[in-house]
């Protein structure tokens, strides 16, 4: 799929952002990157066709040179810094420009920033992703998109450079909310899977067969299908999503529970256990290591 060399700004070349930007280049886009890491910038430039990967010193310079800017940042706090800080995006936005926030952000903060973008005559959509680093590398991510029709029409060709399933979720901010709620359900399934494997191990069961039973029965979920045999039983623990990011998404879901007044006791349990796991194992290990964390309660 060639995009005729359309240039898109891309701020945030981290674990997910780097392969996403590479996917865009592979599909014919030119990427104007911006990241504080020299190693990340070098990694994007390496192997890219001549002129396909260039770099800007700050977010304002990205906005000055492009009509569409993608953000792939760790959290809302950093998104706000990039948008509102010195040499931030807001200072350089022009009417008709589009900001695509693909970070895992707080829905309320997304709506606030979208209002500031609109004051500049520009547009903003939230477009968080679902999928691992492997899917980012192949451009097959699932992408949720919140925003109006005009903004979506401008964003869609860019999103197709990174994802396979593009799902519209409603108004701006709705996609970040749905991403957090989806990841809560995933975390609950992963926790239940890890606990079942620990109990099965204590009983001396064949864990591969236990996984087959769950996948053929009502216990099937994404963790039993893609994490149990592949990451947990093998001890590989490399599913492509960090424990700390999982905790952050659970905290975002918790803020939704608080804002709506909807009690969510299982969410609170997940938040507590993931916070303890991050405290014990650190934020940068794979999320499937929740299984190792559970070993603290193993029979002696």
Buried (B, 14 or more C-beta within 10 A) or exposed (E): EEBEEBBBBBBBBBBBBBBBBBBBBBBBBBBBBBBEEEEBBEBBBEEBEEEBBBBBEBBBBBBBBBBBBBBBBBBBEBBBEBBBBEBBBBBBBEEEBBBBBBBBBBBBBBBBBBEBBEEBEBBBBBBBBBBBBEBBBEBBBBBBBBBEEEBBEBBBBBBBBBBEEBEBBBEBBBBBBBBBBBBBBBBBBBBBBBBBBBEBBEEEBEBEEBBBBBBEEEBBBEBBBEBBBBBBBEEEBBBBBBBBBBBBBBBBBBBBBEEEEEEBEBBEEBBEBBEBBBEEBEBEBBBBBBBBBBEEEEEE
